[in-house]
Amino acid sequence: MAQNIDEIIEGFEFIDDWEERIRYLIELGRELAPLADADRTPDTKVQGCASQVWLATDVGEGDNPVLTFRGDSDAHLVRGLVAVMVALYSGKRAREILATDAGEVMERIKLREHLTPQRSNGLRSMVERIKREAAAASGVGASHAAS
């Protein structure tokens, strides 16, 4: 069952031990809905991740549409990071996605300082991809997508 970002943050706030945080992150990944094979395409693959990561996007109607993200990874820990990003961004309007800072959430759940440089780069690539999708859906220029 998918959790919202507030539930995930609350879950992390009760865990002090780094190994327990990793276990919780992996569990979040296990709860992520499976991505259909048809959604595992070169277009949905996130470039810049050491592990394989796919993000599929469904865009609603209008000039500030709601975007829904589905994702997966071949690595358990990264799949957990995908789950956190899906919880953070999915179901929000494009402009809200552009205004949401994933770094702030990663600081709150105390994961950022424990991620390897490769995983940090992969996470950054996921966020950039999500923001590009939101920028394209809202008609905002690409230069605003990475902020």
Buried (B, 14 or more C-beta within 10 A) or exposed (E): EBBEBEEBBEBBEEBEEEEEBBEBBBEBBEEBEEBEEEBBEEEBEBEBBBBEBBBBBEBEEEEBBBBBBBBBBEBBBBBBBBBBBBBBBBBBBBBBBBEBEBEEBBEBBBBBEEBEEEBBBBBBBBBBBBBBBBBBBBEBEEEBBEE
